[in-house]
């Protein structure tokens, strides 16, 4: 057997091993994006990337056979535990920030009704919660949040969704700034939640969500959009930034669990693209001159 044949066999063996071994994607982050596949227990205890409130053990657990591909997922096993991405997200007018969660295991169809299973959104204080900005490890009564909330109201056959701002640590009493929608729950176990926050002015935002049933051909079952004025978020995005966050709510043995994927992406304002294009064009001219 010659050296080339041995090398080919070794390469094939390495490729086969890679294909059958667990694929732990881990955490990938940049200044403007985050991608977490909770398929490794280490992913839920990453203190460098994620700011966690509460005790991991017993409240957020790792299920090694959960997730879309049975490669692992995170379960909410306890009430009111939150995770914030530490990165301060900034951007001028025209900036769009998206956040996406995929849950693959839940028992929303149980009798455990009239509860809030989870919340997700953005806060301008990395130590606060999207549900209660005064809570957490140092949250303050001046902290603010934009919150998407899932309400389990199966007593009337529906799941209720809500968009609302949390101003100075408290839910805004002005109901005109809150958007509601409901969808009939049919027992699906795979739900995807997408948020979009677009800065339309110095302190104005378009704020929307989409809920997709992945078990029903990726059909959209609920969506809503509202426009709000939120001066504190504008100030924060021009300064230290805002933070993406998720939080468990009233849980009953993992009422909504199997968090397979959490992703955040920031698309900068058009002027940033123009600046980047200008820089690339200048670099191209310099390269051509150097070659000539």
Buried (B, 14 or more C-beta within 10 A) or exposed (E): EEEEEEEEEEEEEEEEEEEEEEBEBBBEBEEBBBBBBBBBBEBBEBEEBBBBBBEBEEBBBBBEEBBBEEBBBBBBBBBBBBBBBBBBBBBBBBBBBBBBBBBBBBBBBEEBEEBBBBBBBBBBBBBBBBBBBBBBBEBBEBBBBBBBBBBBBBEEEBBBBBBBBBBEBEBBEEEEBBBBBBBEBEEBBBBBBBBBBBBBEEBBBBBBBBBBBBBEEEEEBBBBEBBBBBEBBBBBBBEBBBBBBBBBBBBBEBBBBBBBBBBBBBBBBEEBEEEEEEEEEEEEEEEEEEEE
